[in-house]
Amino acid sequence: MKIFLDTANLESIKKFNDMGLLDGITTNPSLMSKEGGNPKNAMEEITKIIQGDVSLEVVSTEYSGMMEEGKRLREYGDNVVVKVPMTPDGLKACKSFSSQGIPVNVTLIFSANQALLAAKSGAKYVSPFIGRLDDIGQDGMNLIKEIKEIFSNYTFNTQILVASVRHPLHVIDAAKIGADVVTLPPGVLDKMLQHPLTKIGLDNFLADWEKLKQKNPDTKI
Ligand code: G3P
């Protein structure tokens, strides 16, 4: 399963990329707005730092505007995936971009039918928002199961990109189902790295080593 970071925060992107954990990045207008800087600089930087796919989202709601914006977004790098909303115009743009070999991420997917239509429109990624479904009392992970089952009946090249991930258990469940990608807020990736027994175990190892060193001052590893 690929891991993308769901952020426009350069510090987090550099931190996790230096650890070798990132296969790509997803952004959206809200994440850009949260950082507050010039989005042009952020998009330039992110596409330079990251080798893998970087989803940059259009803000036009009609077809021709999406096509113009998508082409401009692609100027940031060959790794740019044009992100379009799951709307009739978004699917039309998806079909056009895909037929030109430009990868598309269809976002704001909340049903298996929407995922099916996006896949039929040639999307490289579909982004079901599981946390937002959980928020309204629906089972977000069940949607991932449904999409996985449907895609496995056919020969779509579309990848399931699990979005709106809120906690590490979402990641485990997505991996069990066999989702292709999860896109994670930095806080969730931080939590995945940690376990209290790892910290306790390491503190004990180091304390024991210090005791040994006192008896053998020349010892080095
Ligand atoms: O990738 C989509 C994601 O950013 C939405 O997450 O937490 O705003 O539902 P959230």
Residues whose N, C-alpha, C, O or C-beta is under 5 A from the ligand:
A	BS01	G3P	D6 G131 R132 A163 S164
